[in-house]
Each structure stands twice: as structure tokens, then as C-alpha cells.
Amino acid sequence: MQQRMKLVLVAGAVTLAAGGIGTAAVGANSNDDQEAPITGTALDRAGEAALAHTGGGRVTDAEVGDEESHYEVEVTLEDATVVDVQLDESFAVVGDEADGPDDADDEQDADAS
């Protein structure tokens, strides 16, 4: 009887722990902003606009509903610089921010390009 009670207690503890982990994971992923991945033709158009702005590179992330613009496309250049390109609803560049390989921030306005 004691062994069965231990088994029930262990199973209950595992269930509680798993539920707590699931709740923590959902809580960690929920945030107030409405960022979501860009998909479909919007992804194609946003990627093309960002790559044209940076003069090449590789699109490594893209999201819609960014806090700074409608679309944000992350482009990694050959020298490992990462450029976040901000786009409006018409896929026009409205700004960018570059993080170089040495983690130095370099924020530029789209008009300065």
C-alpha cells in the first residue's frame, strides 16, 4: 500500500511540474506587442525591399506588427553585420538599425541612405 501511495505522489508531482513548465512557457511567449512572422507574398516583397536597401545579404528573420514599423526584416551581411530594416505597409523603407560583428549599434534614418 505504501508503494502505491508513493507512486501516486510521484505521478502527481510530475503532473504539477509539467503543468508549471507549460504555463511558464506560454507566459514567456506572450507579450503585449503583436509581432508575428511574415508569410507568403508579403515575405517575398519585404525580403526583396530589405535586400535592395542593404545591397545584398541573407534574410534571417522577418516579422509583421513590429513596434517600430509595420514590417521588420533582419538581414545578415557577409561581414556578419545584422541590419534590421523597417518597412511600412507599402514595403517602403522607413529606417534601419545595424549591429556589427563587434555588437556596436549604428542607427541610420532611411533618408540618410
C-alpha positions in Angstrom: 0.0 0.0 0.0 2.8 2.4 0.9 4.5 1.8 -2.5 1.2 2.6 -4.3 0.9 5.8 -2.3 4.5 6.8 -3.3 3.7 6.1 -7.0 0.6 8.3 -6.8 2.5 11.1 -5.1 5.3 10.9 -7.7 2.9 10.9 -10.6 1.1 13.9 -9.1 4.4 15.8 -8.6 5.4 15.1 -12.2 2.0 16.3 -13.5 2.2 19.5 -11.4 5.8 20.2 -12.6 4.8 19.6 -16.2 1.8 22.0 -15.9 4.1 24.6 -14.3 6.6 24.3 -17.1 3.8 24.6 -19.7 2.4 27.7 -18.0 5.9 29.3 -17.8 6.5 28.6 -21.5 3.2 30.2 -22.5 3.8 33.2 -20.2 7.3 33.7 -21.6 6.0 33.8 -25.2 3.1 36.1 -24.5 3.8 39.8 -24.9 1.9 43.0 -25.4 3.1 43.7 -28.9 1.6 41.9 -31.9 4.7 40.7 -33.7 4.2 37.7 -36.0 6.2 36.1 -38.8 5.7 37.5 -42.3 4.4 34.8 -44.7 3.5 34.4 -48.3 3.9 37.1 -50.9 4.4 39.7 -48.1 7.5 37.9 -47.0 8.8 37.8 -50.6 8.2 41.6 -51.1 9.6 42.6 -47.7 12.7 40.5 -48.2 13.3 42.0 -51.7 12.9 45.5 -50.3 15.2 44.8 -47.4 17.9 43.2 -49.6 17.7 46.1 -52.1 18.2 48.5 -49.2 21.2 46.7 -47.7 22.7 45.9 -51.1 22.6 42.1 -50.5 22.9 39.7 -47.7 20.6 37.0 -46.4 17.2 37.4 -44.8 17.4 35.8 -41.4 14.2 36.9 -39.7 11.0 38.8 -40.6 8.0 39.9 -38.7 4.9 41.9 -39.1 3.5 44.2 -36.4 6.9 45.4 -35.1 6.8 48.2 -32.5 8.9 50.4 -34.8 7.2 49.8 -38.2 4.7 47.6 -40.0 7.3 45.1 -41.1 10.8 44.4 -39.8 13.3 42.3 -41.8 16.6 41.1 -40.3 19.3 40.9 -42.9 22.7 39.3 -42.2 25.5 40.7 -44.4 28.7 38.8 -45.5 30.7 40.5 -42.7 28.3 39.2 -40.1 26.7 42.6 -39.6 23.0 42.3 -38.8 20.7 45.0 -40.2 17.1 45.3 -39.1 15.3 47.0 -41.9 12.0 48.8 -41.0 9.3 48.9 -43.7 5.8 50.5 -44.0 2.7 48.8 -45.2 3.7 49.5 -48.8 7.2 47.9 -48.3 8.9 51.2 -48.4 12.0 51.5 -46.1 11.3 53.8 -43.2 14.5 53.1 -41.2 17.2 50.6 -40.3 19.5 49.7 -37.5 22.8 47.8 -37.8 24.6 45.6 -35.3 28.1 44.9 -36.4 30.2 41.9 -35.6 31.6 43.8 -32.6 28.0 44.4 -31.3 28.3 48.2 -32.0 25.0 49.8 -32.7 24.7 52.0 -35.8 21.2 53.5 -36.3 20.5 55.3 -39.5 17.5 57.0 -40.9 16.2 55.8 -44.3 16.6 59.4 -45.7 20.3 59.3 -44.9 20.9 56.3 -47.2 
